[in-house]
């Protein structure tokens, strides 16, 4: 009997790109808001990259465990 340990996969969501109006006057009027959007994006993209790194590490560990389980399973047939 096999007891498969399972770690749940993490879902990583990429942040949306900041919007910059094409009209220079509008961009100037909303410069503070646009600046905050860019700063938020930079923080969010860093969190996104960390999430991807964590998920990649989790998936490699799971693949290693599954491979070992498969090896034990194949060994039972001998």
C-alpha positions, 0 to 999 in steps of 0.5 A: 500500500502506498501513502502518497504525501501531497503538498498542495500546489500554489497558484501564482498570479501575475500582476497587471501592468500599470496603465499610463495614459497616452495623453501627456496632459492626462499622465501629468494630472495623474502622475502621483497615482501612476507612480503608486501603480508602478511602485505597487507593480514592482512589489507585486512582481517580486512577490510573484517571482517568489511564488514561482520560485516556491512552486518550482521547488515544490514541484521538483520535490514532488517529482522526486518523491513520485519518482522514488515511489514509482521505483519502489512500485516497480520493485514490488513486481520483481 
